[in-house]
């Protein structure tokens, strides 16, 4: 190695290290990463206590990593390099063999942990005098397993749903969705973990059948509302080569069987809301187009529907399912345990609920820390 080349490498190294360091402090901090759909760490001034305990250095390291210049581009470069080297995943996301579908790792739990979680559902059934139904949405890695890289370990093999069904007591009716969702690629977003409107429709038909109602068959076409959706799986993966997803609707805003009204409770107090929120299509988290995003409670009313009052204890998969349920029930109460501590038994009594559906994705059911509220 010549002296000039050594000097060149040294200068280049110094420019890289000090250049990015200087840029880090000159550039304004970002509050939110659109790419990762995540809030970024802010600088926390040191105090005697945080310096002595070492907390300041931990906070500063997180702040430095989150605010590093060109962070989004470095994440994408890492993913591209992993793919070029023949690796099949990055940041706990598998690259599908079609080059466009992304699979988030599926969280597996022990038999004992699953038994405890299903036990909460059974306790709910024992506490209520109305029918209680329970269903889990299979993960995309189960439905579209043929697109997974070979020997991917952290995937849904269907056993969680099978074991959950076997653990249900006499007071709970389990509805199995494993053979419901299309394996042709239209049931899940390629860049997100949620099911699509078509996937939600397929799930709705099976749920209605499991609850003793055939449900409506809608033959009008899907309506495109956005072709620029990048979901949370994409955000984690850094897979910049993947094309955006499309978001569709099937049920018009006012519904087809009556005048649907929606009351949201995003901050705890009731506000006028709607099935769809077009302004959400202008931001990164476009899935919030359905019902407006996460909230403790949302009540949908359709006085012209044939069904009664349904309490849906749910995660975010229910957001795109809600327009179909609004066609079937006079009232649908969407209850999110993550943000709502109300007694379920009292809520059922106060609102004249005549049936309850506990619906989660299999992965969320394995990881949610609020399921114990079902048994309270």
C-alpha positions, 0 to 999 in steps of 0.5 A: 500500500503506497503512502498516498493511498494510505493518506487518502484512506485516512482522510476518507475515514476521518471525513466519514466519521467527523463529517457525519458527527458534525452533520448530526449536531448541525441538522435539526432533529426529527420527531417522527420517521415516516419510513419506520412509522415510529417516533424518534428519541429526543435529546435528554440533558444530563443530570447528576442522577442520570450520569451516575446511574448510566441512564444518560449514556443509554438515552444518548445512544438511543438518541444518536442512533435515531437521529443519525444523518440519512438514517432511512437511507442507511436502513435501506442500504443495509437491507439491500446489502443483506439481499445481495449477499443472499440473506433472506431477512433483515430486521426480523422481516423475511423477503418473499421469494417473489421479491415483493412480499414481506413477512414479519416474524411470527411470535411463538409461545409455549403451550402453558402461555397459550392455555393461560391466554385462552383461559381469559377468553373462557372466563369471559364466556363464564361471566356473561349470559350472552353467546361468546365467539372467539376467532384468530386471524392466521398470519400471512406466513401461514396463508402464503407460506409458499412465498416464504424463503426456505426453512424460515423458522419464525412463521405461523404453522397453524398450530396456535389456532389449532391449540386455541380451538381445542382449549375453548370451554363450553361457554365459548364457540371457536370459529376457525379461519385457517382455510378461509383466506385466499392463498392467491395473494389478495388476502394480505398486503404485501408490505403490511401484516394486516389483511386487505379489504378482500381478506377482511371480506373473506373473514367476514363471511366465515365469521357470520357463518360461525355465528349462525348468519350467512352474511351478505354476498357483495358482488360490486367491485372493489374501489381503489382509494390509494396505490401508495401504501407502505405498511409497517412490515416495509418500514421495519424491513428497509426493503426499498425495492418493494412496490407500494400496496393498494388500498380498496373499499367495498362498502360505500361510506353510508353502507348499502343497507341503511344510514350508518352512523359512527361514533368514535372515542379517540380521546375517551369522549364521543365524537362524530366519526365515519367508516373511512377517513380520507385524510389518513391517505395523505400520511404514512400510516394509511391503514388508519383510513379505516375508522381513523386508527387505534381508539379505546372504543368505536360504536357503529349504528345501522338501524336498518340492519337485521342483526342485534348488538355485537360487542367486538373485542379486537385489535386493528384487524377489525378496522377494515372488517367493520364496514362489513359488520356494519351491514349486518348489525344494528350496533357494533361496539369495537372495544380495544383492551389496550386503551379501555379498562371498562368492565366488560360484564358491566359494558354488556349489561349497560349497552344491551349487547346480545353477542360477543366476538373476541377477534385477534390476529394469531400473532397479536393474541400471542403477544398482547399484554392486556388479555387478562382484562377479559377475565375481570 
